[in-house]
Amino acid sequence: MDSISLPVIHCVKSFLTLLFGLLSANILLAQQLQQDSVSYADTTKVREEKADPILENPIPWSIFIEASAEYAPQPDEHNFHQQLAIGASYRMINIGAFVNLQKKTITKTLIFPNQFDLIYLHGGGYLGLTLINGQQADLVLRYNFSKGGMVWENAETKADLVRDDYYMSKPELVFQYRLLNFISFFASGGYKLGHGIEMPGINKNDFNGFTISVGGRLGFFHLNP
């Protein structure tokens, strides 16, 4: 009986030792996998944070094109004009170039009984300073200066009666709201002044007065933290 019990006991001890070793190895392997998973998650998080530099270093510049409708003075009345522009900004500085076109033709009898159409446009640039810079909106004070051409054209023959150059200036406040990083809307209010206007049938102050503009921009706009 003793000769049988000893080999059995020895086998049981060997089996228990092997089982304990397997369990220990399994526990250690599970802990290692858990640590690796946590480490991988941390590494992935760090990589994701590093992969988005805008969050740490906001883009300080913008570039865009814009189109707007301007309600401004012209001879005998206020009326709408169309303005197309391209602009850019860096931190608090804003620059751009634009062309301003009339929407309604002005017709007068300068030499009876002939009718003449006044045709004009002007284009130039602007320089602005950002007064308030928010997460989605900003307020810019800017000064526009442009040079234009003006002509009285015979309504029937299309022959030019008289032609001259002139200048326009306009200080204004522009409020912009960024709907997305590449689309924004803006509204502005200013005061337009005409310079060097010497045309028959036109008073030099006919283009002076308050203006209101609304429009949209398409481009890439800076982000704030």
C-alpha positions in Angstrom: 0.0 0.0 0.0 2.8 2.3 0.9 4.7 1.4 -2.3 1.6 2.5 -4.3 0.8 5.6 -2.3 4.3 7.2 -2.8 4.2 7.3 -6.6 0.6 8.6 -6.5 1.5 11.3 -4.0 4.5 12.2 -6.2 2.4 12.5 -9.3 -0.2 14.6 -7.5 2.5 17.0 -6.3 4.0 17.2 -9.8 0.5 17.9 -11.3 -0.2 20.6 -8.6 3.2 22.2 -9.2 2.5 22.3 -13.0 -1.0 23.7 -12.5 0.3 26.4 -10.2 3.0 27.3 -12.7 0.5 27.6 -15.5 -1.9 29.7 -13.5 0.9 32.0 -12.4 2.1 32.4 -16.0 -1.5 33.2 -17.2 -1.9 35.9 -14.5 1.4 37.5 -15.4 0.5 37.4 -19.1 -2.9 39.1 -18.4 -1.3 41.8 -16.4 1.3 42.5 -19.1 -1.4 42.7 -21.8 -3.4 45.1 -19.6 -0.3 47.3 -19.1 0.4 47.2 -22.8 -3.2 48.2 -23.6 -3.1 51.2 -21.2 0.3 52.2 -22.6 -1.0 52.0 -26.1 -4.0 54.1 -25.3 -1.9 56.7 -23.6 0.5 56.7 -26.6 -2.5 57.0 -29.0 -3.9 59.9 -27.0 -0.6 61.7 -27.0 -0.2 61.2 -30.7 -3.8 62.5 -31.3 -3.1 65.6 -29.2 0.2 66.2 -31.1 -1.5 65.6 -34.4 -3.8 68.6 -33.9 -1.4 71.6 -33.6 -4.3 74.1 -34.1 -5.4 73.4 -30.5 -2.0 74.3 -29.1 -1.0 76.9 -31.7 -4.0 78.7 -33.3 -3.6 79.7 -36.9 -2.8 83.5 -36.8 -3.7 84.3 -40.4 -6.7 84.2 -42.8 -7.2 84.5 -46.5 -10.6 84.8 -48.3 -12.7 86.1 -51.2 -15.9 88.1 -50.5 -19.0 89.4 -52.2 -21.3 92.1 -50.8 -24.1 94.4 -51.5 -23.5 98.0 -50.5 -26.3 100.6 -49.9 -24.5 103.9 -50.6 -25.1 107.4 -51.8 -25.1 108.3 -55.5 -26.5 111.4 -57.4 -30.0 112.2 -56.1 -30.5 109.1 -54.0 -29.0 106.1 -52.1 -28.9 102.9 -54.0 -27.3 99.5 -54.1 -23.8 98.7 -55.4 -22.0 95.4 -55.8 -18.5 94.9 -54.3 -16.1 92.0 -55.0 -12.9 91.6 -52.9 -10.0 89.5 -51.9 -8.6 89.9 -48.4 -6.1 88.5 -45.8 -5.3 89.0 -42.2 -2.4 88.3 -39.9 -3.1 88.6 -36.2 -4.7 92.1 -35.8 -3.8 93.4 -39.3 -6.2 93.2 -42.2 -5.5 94.0 -45.9 -7.4 93.6 -49.1 -8.3 94.8 -52.6 -11.7 95.3 -54.1 -13.8 96.6 -57.0 -17.1 98.4 -56.5 -19.7 98.4 -59.3 -23.0 100.4 -59.7 -26.2 98.5 -59.9 -28.6 101.2 -61.2 -27.9 103.4 -64.3 -28.5 107.1 -63.7 -30.0 108.9 -66.7 -30.2 112.7 -67.2 -30.8 115.2 -69.9 -27.6 117.1 -70.2 -27.9 118.5 -73.7 -31.6 118.8 -74.7 -33.2 116.6 -75.9 -30.5 113.9 -75.6 -30.4 111.5 -72.7 -27.1 110.5 -71.1 -26.3 107.5 -68.8 -23.8 108.0 -66.0 -21.5 104.9 -65.8 -18.9 104.6 -63.1 -16.9 102.2 -61.0 -14.0 102.3 -58.6 -11.5 99.9 -57.2 -8.7 100.0 -54.7 -7.6 98.5 -51.3 -8.2 98.7 -47.6 -6.2 98.4 -44.4 -7.8 97.4 -41.1 -7.2 96.8 -37.5 -9.0 94.1 -35.4 -10.6 95.7 -32.4 -12.3 92.7 -30.9 -11.3 89.1 -31.8 -13.5 86.4 -30.4 -13.9 82.6 -31.0 -16.4 83.0 -33.8 -16.8 86.8 -34.3 -14.7 89.8 -34.6 -14.9 93.6 -35.1 -12.6 95.4 -37.5 -12.0 99.1 -38.1 -10.8 99.6 -41.6 -10.1 102.4 -44.1 -10.9 101.9 -47.8 -9.3 104.0 -50.6 -10.0 103.6 -54.3 -9.7 105.2 -57.7 -12.5 105.2 -60.3 -13.6 106.3 -63.7 -16.8 108.1 -64.6 -18.4 108.8 -67.9 -21.6 110.4 -69.4 -22.6 108.1 -72.3 -25.2 108.9 -74.9 -28.1 106.6 -74.2 -28.8 106.0 -77.9 -25.5 106.2 -79.7 -23.3 105.0 -76.7 -20.8 107.8 -77.5 -18.9 109.4 -74.6 -19.8 113.0 -73.8 -17.3 113.5 -71.0 -15.0 111.3 -69.0 -13.1 111.9 -65.8 -11.2 110.1 -62.9 -12.0 110.4 -59.2 -11.2 108.9 -55.8 -13.2 107.4 -53.0 -12.5 106.9 -49.3 -14.5 105.2 -46.7 -13.8 104.5 -43.0 -16.0 101.7 -41.7 -16.6 99.2 -38.9 -17.0 95.5 -40.1 -18.6 92.8 -37.9 -17.8 89.3 -39.0 -19.4 86.0 -37.8 -17.6 82.8 -38.7 -20.2 80.1 -39.3 -17.5 77.5 -40.2 -13.7 77.6 -40.6 -14.2 78.5 -44.3 -17.5 80.4 -44.4 -18.4 83.6 -42.7 -20.9 86.4 -43.0 -20.3 90.1 -42.3 -22.1 93.4 -42.0 -20.5 96.9 -42.1 -21.4 100.5 -41.6 -19.3 103.5 -42.8 -19.1 106.9 -44.4 -18.1 107.3 -48.0 -16.4 110.4 -49.4 -15.8 111.3 -53.1 -12.7 113.3 -54.1 -11.9 115.1 -57.3 -15.3 114.7 -58.8 -15.7 117.4 -61.5 -18.4 116.2 -63.9 -21.3 118.2 -65.5 -24.6 117.3 -63.9 -23.0 116.0 -60.7 -22.4 117.7 -57.4 -19.0 116.9 -55.8 -21.0 115.9 -52.6 -23.4 113.5 -54.4 -21.3 110.5 -53.4 -20.8 111.5 -49.8 -22.8 109.8 -47.1 -23.4 106.8 -44.8 -23.2 103.3 -46.2 -24.4 99.9 -45.1 -23.0 96.6 -46.5 -23.8 92.9 -46.0 -22.0 90.0 -47.6 -20.3 86.6 -47.3 -16.8 85.3 -47.3 -15.3 82.0 -48.5 -11.7 81.1 -47.5 -9.7 80.0 -44.5 -10.1 81.9 -41.3 -7.9 81.9 -38.3 -8.9 80.1 -35.1 -8.6 81.3 -31.5 -7.8 79.1 -28.5 
